[in-house]
């Protein structure tokens, strides 16, 4: 039997399980593991500036490619607690990442040793497994179980905590005969598929709601084929955006209170049967359930048994992996098509396309300071269908959901449920590492950008180019808008007169506070600023060129009007519109029906 340290055995298992990339920060308690990685030379590593940043890099890496599992590594104590936000966001969005932490020696775990904390107990609520391995011989089994759990059922994160003496202990382990544990994913049966299509056929105006489970299952092609065979329009959720191209004739727009289209909400309200696949009926998608459910029957297909009926009881529920479900539904749909028994949904689909061409918001604003809608109009013009967008939360993300276009799965990388500020920069870096051939464009408000901006230096150090659009109104814009209900504007302004800002020299107006261009430059990146709407497209093109040329992140700061309200509401039939609606094609020139 081969003899090696438990740390080397762990690295060998990472190799066997297909893990290729880690993000982290070394420290005393995890150095044996780093030594094993150095000696093997098989796992890529990016040195983060903050361990929370490493966890979000691992998320961005996982979210950007099918089968990817990002690994984040840190030492004992605060490194693990720094990772918790990343574990939470990964858990909330069903994203498998593996967190590995160092720990004090086993004999000192209960003696308040330096940087000794019960990270397994802290991380347990936001992981599928959190384990401190106290016996070196258990390390191979712990890592095997970690990958099994991350891939089985609803995907999610795992944390393995390794005391330093456990890492250094020599054990018997044969890497040549190691085999990953079988992955369990429930699958829809033929009779279940038949029942789902029966229910769909009973409606006159059916819809498919496509969730993030379809992305996780790498089954977007199957979704599009099913929709085409049935002639049924598709509504993607925020996490499922890109499963059907936005310009597909059966793409009906997104539904919800915030990241939604006027035409998407109108189409949903006109529907009578809804089949949700790989979705969780998130509250920002549904709004009030009375409005959402009224006059409609529902089918819910999800890989996690406890999701069925969690938000509301469907008329029919199936526990199944989204990919397996779509393959079963496709087989039954093809059989019915060949038998000539599928109902014709052409008139319904055409009515959805008519709404998509007419129920639009205006984007072609020419005023100064710039309105955010104009920013997304120009992004649509400059960035092609190959672009991968990365963002987290705020008015910038909500407006992006209303105005940007996404054409491919995994090209909208968004922290959907947790929405931690600061997520965008490290997640974008992880996305670039995962797929350097795909152009990445990150989007942040000024506050999200400021939370973890030190990670820009990682992009400069490791040559990770992407374009980061920062829409700056020097406000906590989403919170300020929410405070309108309390008749206040309290502790949400980021404005101050920057003593170093000279508007004539830098273009940064007084009262906009942080000079993001100088910050970017100080961290080894490129910074550009836009204050005129007609300059946006030219600057974005230049940013893309500079990113390719210098192999660093390029920050484009767009100075917005201070106060902006983005359309949103409390019910999907009562969304408040704060700006003019599009009355002519010229009002929304990059809308899918009006692009020129």
N, C-alpha and C positions, 0 to 999 in steps of 0.2 A: 504494500500500500504506500502511496506517495505521502511524504511528510512535508508539511508547510505550515506557516503561521495561519491563524484564523483570518487575519486581514488579507493575506494572499488568496486564501480560499474564497473570500467574499468577492475579490476582484475577478477571480476566475469565473465565478458564477455570473457576474455582470456580463462578462464576455459571452458566456454560453447563452444567456437570455437575450442577447442582442442589444444590450445597452452600450452605446458608443460615446456618450458625451456627458460630462459632469460640469457643474457650476458650483463654486464654493470658495471658502476662505479657510486655509489651514490653521491649525492651532495645536498646542501641546498635546491635548488629549486625543486628537485624531491623526497625529503625525505618523503612527505606524501604518494606518490605512493609506495615507499619502505616499509613504515609502513603498508600499506594495504597488500602488498605481505607477509610481516612477519606474520601478523595476520591470513591470510588465510592459509599459509603454503602449497599451492598447486602448485606453480610455482617454478621449480628448478632455481638456479641462480649461475653463475660462475662470480667471480670478475676478470675483466680484468685489465691489467696494463696500457692500453691506450684505449680510447673510439673508435678510429678507429679499434683497435684490436677486440673490442666487436662486431663491425658491421661485421667484417670478420668471427668471430666465428659464428655469426648468419647465415651468408651465408653458411659456411661449414656444419652447422647443417641442414639447409633446403636442401642443395644439396645431402645429404647423405641418405635421406629416403623419400619415397613417402608420400605426404600429410603433411610433416613437414613444419612449419613456425617458423623460428627463430626470437627471439625478442631481440633487443638491446636497452639499457636504459642508459640515461645520464642526467646530469643536464643542466642548461641553458648555453647559450653562447658558449664557445669553445667545449663543449661536442657535441653539434649538428653539429658544423662545422667540427669536427673530423670525424663524421659519414658520411660526404658527399661522401668520396671516396668509402666507402662500399655501399652506396645507388647507386652510379654510376655503380659500378661493378655488383651489383644485377640487376639493370635496364637493363644494356647492355646484360646480359645473361638470362633475363626473369626469375629471381629468386625472389620469394616472401619473403621478410623479413619485420618486423614491427619495426620501430624506434620510441621510445617514449622519449621525452625530457621534462625537466622542463623549466619553464619560469618565468620571473618577474611577479608581480601582474598585472592584467589587467589595472588598473589605471595608471601604470607606464611604459607601453609598449613604449610610445613615449617620454619618459623623459630621455633617455640615462642612464637608471638604470644600476647598476652593472651587468655585464654579460647578459644584455638584447640585443638580436639580432633578427632580423626578419628571423628566421631559416626557416619558411615556404616559404618565397620568395627565399631564397638561395637554398633550396632543391627541389623546384618545378620542375625544368627541368629534374631531375633525379629520379622522383617518379611518381607513378600513382595518388597520392594525397598527398599534404603537407598542413596541416591545424593547425592553432593555434585556440584552442577552447576557446572562450571568455565567453561563457555561460555554467554554470555547467550542466544544464539540457540537453545540446547538447552532452555531453560526451558519453552516450550510443549509440546514433545515429552515432556519429563519428567513434566509434570502430566497430560498425556493418558494416558501409560503408567501413571501412578499409579492413576487411576480405573479404567482397563481391568483392571489386576491386582487391585485391591481387589474388583471385582465378578465377576471370572471365576473359574471353578473354586471351590475352597474359599476363601471370603472371608478377608480378613486385612488387617493394617495395612501402611502404607507410610510411609517417612520421606524427605522431600526437604530437603536442606541447601543453603542459598543464601548464598554469600559476598556480603558487603555490596556489593562493586563489581559483581558480577553483577546484583544487584537493581537497581542504579542505571543500568545500561547501557541505552541506547535501542536497540530492535530493531524490525524490521518484523513486524507481526502483525495479521491481519484477524479480529477477533472475530466479525464478522457471518457468516463462512463456516466458523467452527470447528465441527467435529462430533465428538462422543465416539466413541472407537474401539468396534467391535463387541464385545459381551461373549460370552465362550465358556462355555457350560454343557452338559456331556454329558447326553444324554437316553436313558432306557430305551426299547428298541424293543418292538414288539408281541410278537414271539416271546419276548423276555425276560420280559415281563409274564405271558405264558401259562405259562412255565416256573415262575415264582414262585408263581402260583396253583395250579399242579399240585402243587408241593411242599407248599403250605399245606393243600391238600385231602387229602393223604396222612396228615396228623396227625389225631388224635382231639381233641387239646386244644391248639389253636394260639394263639399270642400275637403281637401286633405290638409291637415296642419302638420308641417314637417319640422320636427324638433332636432336638437343637437345629438340625440341618439343615432340619427342617420349619419351624421358626420363621424361619430365615434366608430360606427360600423363600416365606414367607407362604402356606403351604399347609395350615394347620390345618383349614380347612373341608373340603378334599379328604380329609384323613386321617379325619375323623369320618364323612364319607359312605362311605368305603371300609369302615371298621369296621362301620357299620350294614348295608351291603349284605351283607357276608360274615358278620356276626354274631360277629366275632372280638374278644375283649377286647384292650385297649390298656394297655401299661405305658409311661408316659413316663419318660425319663431326667431327671436334675436339670436339664439344659439344655433339655429338651423339655417341662418341666412347664407346663401350660396349653394344650398343643396339643389336648387333649380336656378338657372341663370335669370337674373332680373329681367332680361329682354326676351325670355321665352314666352310664347303666346299664352301659356297656361300659368305663368307666374302672376298671382293675383295681388301681390303686395303684402306688407306686414300689418298686423293687427295689434292694437294695444292703446295704452294711455299716453305713451311718450314716443318710443321708437316705432312709429307706425305711420302709414300713409292714409290720407283721406279716402282714397279709393279702396284700400285694404279693409278699413273699418266698414265702409259702406257695403262692400261685397259680403263680408262676414255677416252683417246684419240682415242681408237678403237671403242667406243660406238657410237650408232646413235639415241637412245631415252633415255632421262633421266627424271625420276620422282623424284622430291624433296619433301620430307614430313617433315614438322616441321623444316625447315632450312631457312637461310636468305641470301644465296649466298655471304658469307663473302669474302672480297677481298683477304685474305690470302689463302682461298680455291680456288677461281677462277683464280687469276692472271688476265691478260688481257682478257677482255670479247670477243674480236675477236677470240683469240685462243680457249677459253673455249667453245664458242658457235658454232664454225665452224663445219658444217656437222652434227649437232645434233638438234633434236626437244626436247622441254622442257615442262614438266608439273610441276606446283608449287602448293603445298597444304600447307597452313599456317593458323593459328588461327587468325592472325592479318590482317584485310582487306588491310591496307595500305602497307603491305609487298609485296603483289602481284604486280609485275611490278616495285617495287622500284629500284632494281638494273638493271634488264632488263625485257622486256616484254616476258612472256612465251607464248607458243603456246596454252596452256590451263591453267587456274588458278581456284582453288577452295578454298574458305574460310571455313576452318574446323579445329576443334581440331584434333590433330594427332591421338589420340586414336579412336575418332569417325570415322575418315577417314579410318583408318586401319580396323576397324570392318566392315564398308560398303564395302571396297574393298575385304575383306575376304569373305563376303557373296556372292559377285558376282563371285569371283574366284572359290569358291567351286561349284557354280552352273555351271560354264563353264567347270570345271574339270569333274564333273559328266556327263555333256553332251558330253564330249570328244572334246571340241572345243578349248582347250588351245594349242598354238604352242609349239613345242619341242625346248627348249633352251639348250639341253645337250652339244652340240658342243661348243657353246659360253661360257658356264660355265666352260667347261674343258680347253678352251684356257686361261681363267682368272686364273685358278689354275696353269697352266703351267708357266705363268708369275710370279705368287706368289712364285714358287719354284726356279726360275732362276734369276730374276732381283733383286738382293740383294746387300746390302752394307756390307763391311767387319766389323767384330766386334772383332775378335780374335787377338788383338794386345798385345804383351808381353813386350813392351818397358817401360822404366822408364825415366822420369816421366810418369805417366799413361795417356793413351789416353782415352777420355770420353766414346768412343764406348765400351771399355772393361767393364766399370762400368755397363752399361745397360745389357750386356751379362750376367754378374754375378748376377744382380738383377733378370733376368729371371730365372736363375738356382735356386736361393734361395727362392724367393717369389712366392707363389702358386696362383691359379686362384681366391682364396678368398680374395686376397689383394686389398685394396682400396688405390689408389695413389692420392696424393694431390700435386698440383704445380700451379705456375702462369705463369711466363714469363722468357725469356732468352734463351741462348744456351742450358742450361740444359733441359728446357721444350721442345725445338724443337727437340733435340736429343732423348728425351724420346718418343716423338711422332713417331720418326722414328724406334726405336729399342725395346721399351717395348711392352708387350702384355696385353690386357685388355679383360676380358671374361664376364663381367656382367655389367648391367646398374648401374649407380651411383658409379662405381668403378674407374672411372677417374674423379676426382673432380678438375676442372681446371677453373680459371678465364679467359674466352676465349677472350672477346673483350677488356675489360679495361686493364687487365694485370698489376695491380699495384704491384710494388716491396713491399715486406714485407707481402704480402697476405698469404703466405703459412703456416707459423707457426700458426696464429690464426685460419685459416680455418681448418687446421688439427686437432686442439683442438676441434673445433666445430663438426667435423666429429666423433671424438672419443666419445664425449658426446652423439651424436645422436645414435651411434651403437657401444657400447663397445665390442661386441662380434666379430666384424670384424677387422682384423689387418690393421692398417693404416701405410702407408709408405709415408712420405713427401719427396719432392725433391726440392733442391734449389741450385742455384749458390751462391757464397760467398756474393754477394751484396744483393740479395733478402733476404738471411738469416740475414744479419746485419741490415736490415731496422726496424724490429720489434722483435728483439731477446729477448726483455724483457718479451715477452709473454711466453717464456719457463718456467719462474717461475710459471705461472698459472698452467701449466701441472704438475709441481712438487707439488704445493700446493693442487691441487684438485685430484691428483692421476690419471692423464690422460696419459696412456702409448702409445707411438708410436715410430717408428724409423724414424729419419730425416737424409737423405743422403744429405750431402753438398759437391758438387763438387767444389773444390777450385783451381782456377788458378790465383787468386788475380788480376782479371781484370773485367771490365764491358765488358764481352766477346761479347755479341751481338752488342753492340754499337761500339766496336773496329772493329768487322767484317764489320759493315755498313760503318765505316769510310774509309775502303779501297777504296771506290769509290771516296773519296776526297783526296786520297794519304796522309793520316795522321793517327797518333796514338796519339791523343791529349786529355789529361785530362780524361783518361779512365783506367789508371793503379791504382790499390790499393796496389801496392807493397811497402814495406819498411822493413828494417831490425829491427825486434822486439827486443828491448834490453833485454826482458825477455825470449826470445826463445833460448833454448840450443838444437841444433839439436840432439846431442847425447842422451840427456835426454828425450826430448819430441817428436822427430821425425819430427818436423816442420822445413823444410829447410829455410835457410836465404832468405830473399826477399819475403816471403809469407805473411808478415804483421800480421794480427789478428790471435791470437791463439784461434780458435773456440772451441777447447777441453776445455781449461781453462775457457772460457766464459761460456760454458754449465755447467761445474762443479760449477762455482760461482753462477749460477742460480738454483742450486739444482738438476741438471740433471746428466746424465752420458755422457761422451765424449770419443770417440774412434777415432784413426787416422790410415789411411792406406796410405802407400807410395809404396807398391809393388803390382803388379796386381794379383799375386797368393794368396795374403792375403785377397782380397776383399770378397770372398764368406764366408770364415771362420769368418771374422769380422761381416758381415751382420747377420749370424746365431747367433753369440754371442750377437749382439745388440738386436735381437728379444727376446732372452732368458732373457737378463737383463731388457728389458722393462717390460716383464711379471713379473719378479721377484720383481722389485723395484717399479713398477707402476708409472714410470716417463718417460718423453721423453728421448730417447737415440740418441745422435748426432753422426753420423759416417762421419768424414771429410776425403774425398779422395783427396789427393794432385795430381792435374793434371799437365800436361805440360802447360806452361804459355800461349802459343799461339795455339789456336785450331780454325779451321774453319769448321763449320757444313754445310752440303749440303743445298743449297737454291738457288732461282733464282727469276726472274721477270715474267716468263711465265711457265706454267706447262709443256711445251715441251722444256724448256731451263733451267733446274736446273743444277747448277754447282756442280760437285762432287769434293771435295778437297782431299779425301782419296781414297785408293785403293778399288775397288769393289770386291765382293766375287766371286772367280772363282771356288772354290770347297766347299763342305759342311763344311769342317774344318775351312773355313774362317768365317763362320757365324753359329756356332754350335747350337745356341739357336733360329735361325730362325724357323718359324713354320713348314717349310718343312724339316728341318734338325736337329730338336732337338734330343739330345741323352742323 
